[in-house]
Amino acid sequence: MPDFGGERPAILSGIMIARYTSPGVYGTPILMGDSMRMLVDAQSDTDEIKSDGYLAHGLSVVTHAMVEFSGGGVEFDILTVLNGESTVSSGSTPDIEETMIQSVGLDLPYFGVVGRALGEDGGDIHLGMYRCKLEKPAAYELRQNEFVLSEFTAKAFREVFGAVNKIGRYRQHETVTAVELTNFLSV
């Protein structure tokens, strides 16, 4: 494996999502505009055994990951993937109106997500989660003199590839590579 000297990612430059349809198969990827933040936080079940008054054994089994991401504005194309809703457009320029209704009682769909951060050495790092589901619909706050952000919290579930259970993939590139979801998450 090549040693790039360790990439130090500093600038989030894109978050891409796509509807998950089956293992390794996704809908059309959508690049989130003004990507602001992405967090991947792996979660584990843990246990320990004490013997003679000290810890003798530990257990830590990765079970899933929590994924948080946000972007500027309210993007209906992103929401249709994450919420499973559709939009209706009416009118003509300059009075086009687009409407989305948030339903209740429906299960939210699965999706894949990939984020890319540029490094100071000319490369980048991509973080991708194979199969996620929002914990709840997006949160929005409208405030005086501040931009509206779309903030999402999701859980990444296992995906089975052959006999191996996986939740995500992390990839480092020596030179900057385009954010690409379908091939990145298909293996």
Secondary structure, DSSP 8 states (H G I E B T S, - for coil): ----S---EEEEEEEEEEEEEETTEE---EEETTEEEEEEEEEEEEEEEEETTEEEEEEEEEEEEEEEEEEES--HHHHHHHH---EEEES-TTS-EEEE---SS-----EEEEEEEEETTS-EEEEEEEEEEESSS-B----TTS--EEEEEEEEE-EEETTEEE-EEEEEESS-----SHHHH--
